[in-house]
Amino acid sequence: MRTLKTSLHKATGVASLLYVLTLLPAACAGPITAAFSVVNTNADGSVITPSVLFPSDPLSFDLIGGNNGSGLGGRTDFIWTAQAAGIVQFQWSYTSCYPPNEQPPSQACDSPGYDWTGFQVDQTSTQLTDTDTAGVAVSASFLVPANLVFGWYVGTLDNLGEPGTLTVSDISFTPASSGAPEPGTLSFCITGILAVAAARRRIVNIQVKKRSRV
């Protein structure tokens, strides 16, 4: 009988955890960059996670554009399909110098206008800049509907010179709310999981007290 109660308790705990996880925003599934994919169109771009500038930020990344020497235009996308509607907020900076984000800065830099960067939602691309921000980070945000592709990109006019690099950090996701207000950032993931753990501890304490009375 004790073995059966223990099994039922474990099953109830797992079911409770899974139920709460289904209530969390889609971005809570793990680091946002873990689910994203790099897609190159006539480019040889890549991504570095976390960003060289923000090694303690697991959601940060450096998206490096194409430089395959073809003399033709290209684009590097870092994209994912949104699992829920909401607002993506982030900090960004951009450089056309390579290697990127070095101190002191690299002197091998492409001219403004030959590379550019921005974000995309579905088939709509919004350019952020085509000029080096000299290390200055800027805040930005955009709305993403559920089940649509979104992300960031770096474009190149000729795949020559030096590639552009977009650095993104401090990413947060505010889910669209149709009822009661929901917590607004990825920290909700941690809060939710801790709440589940606390609830399970309370269940264990109650069961222990019941056994002691028997």
C-alpha positions as CSV (number, residue, x, y, z in Angstrom):
1,M,0.0,0.0,0.0
2,R,2.8,2.4,0.9
3,T,4.5,1.7,-2.5
4,L,1.2,2.4,-4.3
5,K,0.8,5.8,-2.4
6,T,4.4,6.7,-3.3
7,S,3.8,5.9,-7.0
8,L,0.6,7.9,-7.0
9,H,2.4,10.8,-5.3
10,K,5.1,10.8,-7.9
11,A,2.6,10.6,-10.8
12,T,0.6,13.5,-9.3
13,G,3.8,15.6,-8.9
14,V,4.9,15.0,-12.5
15,A,1.4,15.7,-13.8
16,S,1.3,19.0,-11.9
17,L,4.7,20.1,-13.2
18,L,3.6,19.3,-16.8
19,Y,0.4,21.2,-16.4
20,V,2.1,24.3,-15.1
21,L,4.7,24.2,-17.9
22,T,1.9,24.2,-20.4
23,L,0.7,27.5,-18.9
24,L,4.1,29.2,-19.3
25,P,5.0,31.4,-22.3
26,A,6.5,29.5,-25.3
27,A,9.8,31.2,-24.8
28,C,10.1,29.5,-21.4
29,A,10.9,26.2,-23.2
30,G,14.6,27.1,-22.9
31,P,17.1,29.7,-24.1
32,I,15.4,31.5,-26.9
33,T,18.5,31.0,-29.2
34,A,18.4,27.2,-28.6
35,A,15.3,26.8,-30.8
36,F,16.4,29.3,-33.5
37,S,18.0,28.3,-36.8
38,V,20.5,30.0,-39.1
39,V,19.4,30.2,-42.7
40,N,21.8,31.5,-45.4
41,T,20.7,32.7,-48.8
42,N,23.9,33.1,-50.9
43,A,25.8,33.7,-47.8
44,D,28.1,31.9,-45.3
45,G,27.0,33.6,-42.1
46,S,26.9,32.1,-38.6
47,V,25.9,32.8,-35.1
48,I,27.8,32.9,-31.8
49,T,25.9,32.1,-28.6
50,P,26.2,33.6,-26.1
51,S,27.5,36.9,-27.5
52,V,31.2,37.6,-27.0
53,L,30.2,40.9,-25.3
54,F,27.7,39.3,-23.0
55,P,29.0,35.8,-22.0
56,S,26.8,35.7,-18.8
57,D,23.6,36.3,-20.9
58,P,22.6,32.9,-22.2
59,L,20.0,34.5,-24.6
60,S,22.5,36.8,-26.2
61,F,24.1,36.2,-29.6
62,D,26.3,37.6,-32.4
63,L,24.8,37.1,-35.8
64,I,27.6,37.4,-38.4
65,G,26.6,38.0,-42.0
66,G,27.8,36.6,-45.3
67,N,31.3,37.2,-46.8
68,N,31.7,34.4,-49.3
69,G,33.5,36.5,-51.9
70,S,30.8,36.0,-54.6
71,G,30.3,39.7,-55.4
72,L,26.6,39.1,-55.2
73,G,24.0,40.0,-52.5
74,G,23.1,37.6,-49.7
75,R,21.4,37.3,-46.4
76,T,21.8,35.4,-43.1
77,D,18.6,34.9,-41.0
78,F,18.3,33.7,-37.4
79,I,14.7,32.6,-37.2
80,W,12.1,30.6,-35.3
81,T,8.3,30.0,-35.5
82,A,6.6,31.8,-32.6
83,Q,4.7,29.4,-30.3
84,A,2.6,32.3,-28.8
85,A,1.7,35.9,-29.6
86,G,3.6,38.6,-27.8
87,I,6.1,41.4,-27.8
88,V,9.9,40.7,-28.2
89,Q,12.1,43.3,-26.5
90,F,15.9,43.4,-26.9
91,Q,19.1,45.5,-26.9
92,W,21.1,45.6,-30.1
93,S,24.3,47.0,-31.6
94,Y,26.0,46.5,-35.0
95,T,29.5,46.5,-36.4
96,S,30.9,46.1,-39.9
97,C,34.4,45.5,-38.6
98,Y,35.9,42.0,-38.4
99,P,36.6,40.2,-36.2
100,P,33.6,41.8,-34.4
101,N,33.4,43.1,-30.8
102,E,37.2,43.1,-30.1
103,Q,39.0,45.5,-27.8
104,P,40.6,47.5,-29.2
105,P,38.2,47.4,-32.2
106,S,39.4,45.8,-35.4
107,Q,40.5,48.3,-38.1
108,A,39.3,46.0,-40.9
109,C,35.9,47.5,-41.5
110,D,33.5,47.6,-44.5
111,S,32.0,50.9,-45.7
112,P,28.5,51.9,-44.5
113,G,25.7,50.6,-46.8
114,Y,27.4,47.4,-48.0
115,D,26.0,45.4,-45.1
116,W,22.9,46.0,-43.0
117,T,20.8,44.4,-40.2
118,G,17.3,44.2,-38.8
119,F,14.5,42.0,-37.6
120,Q,11.7,40.2,-39.4
121,V,8.2,39.0,-38.7
122,D,6.7,36.7,-41.3
123,Q,7.6,38.2,-44.7
124,T,8.2,41.7,-43.4
125,S,11.7,42.8,-42.7
126,T,12.5,46.0,-40.7
127,Q,16.0,47.4,-41.1
128,L,17.7,48.6,-38.0
129,T,20.8,50.1,-39.5
130,D,23.5,49.9,-42.2
131,T,26.0,51.8,-40.2
132,D,28.4,50.8,-37.4
133,T,26.9,51.8,-34.0
134,A,30.4,52.0,-32.5
135,G,29.5,49.7,-29.6
136,V,26.4,51.7,-28.6
137,A,23.5,49.5,-27.7
138,V,19.9,50.5,-28.6
139,S,16.6,49.3,-27.3
140,A,14.0,47.9,-29.7
141,S,10.9,45.8,-29.7
142,F,8.4,44.2,-32.1
143,L,5.1,42.4,-32.0
144,V,5.0,38.8,-33.2
145,P,1.7,36.8,-33.8
146,A,1.5,33.1,-32.9
147,N,2.7,30.6,-35.5
148,L,4.6,33.1,-37.6
149,V,8.3,33.1,-38.4
150,F,10.3,35.8,-36.7
151,G,13.9,36.7,-35.9
152,W,16.9,38.8,-37.0
153,Y,19.0,39.1,-40.1
154,V,22.2,40.5,-41.6
155,G,22.2,41.4,-45.3
156,T,25.1,42.0,-47.6
157,L,25.3,43.8,-50.9
158,D,28.3,42.0,-52.4
159,N,29.7,39.4,-49.9
160,L,33.0,41.3,-50.0
161,G,35.0,43.4,-47.6
162,E,34.1,42.6,-44.0
163,P,30.8,41.0,-42.8
164,G,28.3,42.8,-40.7
165,T,27.6,41.6,-37.2
166,L,24.5,42.1,-35.2
167,T,24.8,41.7,-31.4
168,V,21.5,41.1,-29.5
169,S,21.2,40.9,-25.7
170,D,18.6,41.3,-22.9
171,I,15.9,39.5,-24.8
172,S,12.5,39.3,-23.1
173,F,9.1,38.1,-24.2
174,T,5.8,39.6,-23.0
175,P,3.0,37.2,-24.0
176,A,-0.2,38.7,-25.4
177,S,-2.9,38.6,-22.6
178,S,-6.5,38.0,-23.3
179,G,-7.6,37.9,-19.7
180,A,-5.8,38.5,-16.4
181,P,-2.4,40.1,-16.6
182,E,0.5,37.7,-17.1
183,P,4.1,38.1,-15.9
184,G,6.0,39.9,-18.7
185,T,9.4,38.4,-19.1
186,L,11.3,35.1,-19.4
187,S,11.8,35.3,-15.6
188,F,8.3,34.0,-15.3
189,C,9.7,30.6,-16.3
190,I,11.8,30.4,-13.2
191,T,9.0,31.8,-11.0
192,G,6.6,29.2,-12.4
193,I,9.0,26.3,-11.9
194,L,9.8,27.4,-8.3
195,A,6.1,27.6,-7.6
196,V,5.6,24.0,-8.7
197,A,8.5,22.9,-6.5
198,A,7.0,24.8,-3.5
199,A,3.6,23.2,-4.2
200,R,5.1,19.7,-4.3
201,R,7.0,20.4,-1.0
202,R,3.6,21.4,0.6
203,I,2.0,18.2,-0.7
204,V,4.8,16.1,0.8
205,N,4.5,18.0,4.2
206,I,0.8,17.4,4.3
207,Q,1.2,13.7,3.6
208,V,3.9,13.4,6.2
209,K,1.6,15.0,8.8
210,K,-1.3,12.7,7.9
211,R,1.0,9.6,8.3
212,S,2.2,10.8,11.7
213,R,-1.4,11.2,12.9
214,V,-2.2,7.7,11.8
